[in-house]
Amino acid sequence: MDHRYHINVFWSQRDESWVADVPDLKACAAFGDSPEEAIAEARLAIEGWLASARAGGLPIPEARYRPAIYAAA
């Protein structure tokens, strides 16, 4: 299965780092010193999240999240 999950990237003042959040996967996020690093770490987190779900026999969510900008179209 090929999943293409949206990744939100933002600066967290509290954590003093970039955060990459995957809205379709509960509690799946990563941090980095740059947006690129946060995204790379999020891709690893997605792989780990999916592997854990498969190993536990849990359902794999479809990639459904779309930023609000696409809702207007």
C-alpha positions as CSV (number, residue, x, y, z in Angstrom):
1,M,0.0,0.0,0.0
2,D,1.2,3.5,-0.9
3,H,0.0,6.1,1.5
4,R,0.5,9.8,1.0
5,Y,-0.1,11.6,4.2
6,H,-0.2,15.3,4.5
7,I,2.5,16.8,6.8
8,N,2.0,20.2,8.5
9,V,5.2,22.0,9.3
10,F,5.4,24.9,11.8
11,W,7.8,26.6,14.2
12,S,7.2,25.8,17.9
13,Q,8.4,28.6,20.1
14,R,7.8,26.4,23.2
15,D,9.9,23.6,21.8
16,E,12.3,25.9,20.0
17,S,12.3,23.7,16.9
18,W,10.3,22.9,13.8
19,V,7.4,20.5,14.2
20,A,6.1,18.2,11.4
21,D,2.6,16.9,12.3
22,V,0.7,14.2,10.4
23,P,-3.0,14.9,11.0
24,D,-4.3,11.6,9.7
25,L,-2.2,9.5,12.0
26,K,-3.0,10.1,15.7
27,A,0.1,11.2,17.7
28,C,2.4,11.1,14.7
29,A,4.8,14.0,14.7
30,A,8.5,14.8,14.6
31,F,10.9,17.6,15.3
32,G,13.9,19.1,13.6
33,D,16.3,22.0,13.5
34,S,15.0,23.0,10.0
35,P,11.7,22.4,8.2
36,E,13.5,19.9,5.9
37,E,14.8,17.9,8.9
38,A,11.4,17.9,10.5
39,I,9.8,16.5,7.3
40,A,12.5,13.8,7.0
41,E,11.9,12.8,10.6
42,A,8.2,12.8,10.0
43,R,8.6,10.4,7.1
44,L,10.4,8.0,9.4
45,A,7.7,8.5,12.0
46,I,5.1,7.6,9.4
47,E,6.9,4.4,8.5
48,G,7.2,3.5,12.2
49,W,3.5,4.3,12.9
50,L,2.3,2.2,10.0
51,A,4.6,-0.7,10.9
52,S,3.3,-0.6,14.5
53,A,-0.3,-0.5,13.4
54,R,0.3,-3.5,11.0
55,A,2.1,-5.5,13.7
56,G,-0.8,-4.8,16.1
57,G,-3.5,-5.6,13.6
58,L,-4.8,-2.1,13.7
59,P,-6.5,-0.4,10.8
60,I,-4.4,1.9,8.5
61,P,-6.2,5.3,8.0
62,E,-6.7,6.6,4.5
63,A,-4.9,9.8,3.7
64,R,-7.8,12.2,3.9
65,Y,-6.6,15.5,5.5
66,R,-6.5,18.5,3.2
67,P,-5.5,22.0,4.2
68,A,-8.3,24.5,4.4
69,I,-7.1,26.2,1.3
70,Y,-8.4,23.2,-0.8
71,A,-11.9,23.3,0.8
72,A,-12.6,26.6,-1.0
73,A,-12.0,25.0,-4.4
